[in-house]
Amino acid sequence: MFPGRTIRVTSAILVAIMLASFSSPTLANEDGKPKVKILNSSQVYYPSLIKRGAKYKKPAVLTSATVFDAIPEWKKIKKKKLKKTDAEYHLLLEKANEKFNKALKKVAQDSSYDIMAEVDAIKCTGCTPTDVTATLIANIPS
């Protein structure tokens, strides 16, 4: 009945919606601190011991399969098509794991990460974990 008023009310609602969308984002935590939830503890690589109730401030994620594909000993296992029943498989795997762990510890210490896990093994609220896959590959000892 009053087309002019309807437009003004609609405009006011649109302005209110736009202003609300530009307000500062709120974190899910009341205290404003990041919260890391461990979804799969077997895929947390650092720290080696997860303390119950620990608070993590600087999380990182990685794709371990990609890192292992860059480790010479793992490449040798794949190239030779070694199986778990082969003695050489276990010797090479031990070396590959050593190199992975050394690179992991170096990156964690150099960048002060307090938790490093496989992608999708942790969930962060109020933070975004850094993907350190390429950094780990660059730090694989020779």
Secondary structure as UniProt FT lines:
FT   HELIX           3..21
FT   TURN            30..31
FT   STRAND          35..38
FT   HELIX           41..43
FT   STRAND          44..46
FT   TURN            52..53
FT   STRAND          59..62
FT   HELIX           64..68
FT   TURN            69..70
FT   HELIX           72..80
FT   TURN            84..85
FT   HELIX           87..111
FT   STRAND          115..118
FT   TURN            119..120
FT   STRAND          122..125
FT   STRAND          130..131
FT   HELIX           133..138
//
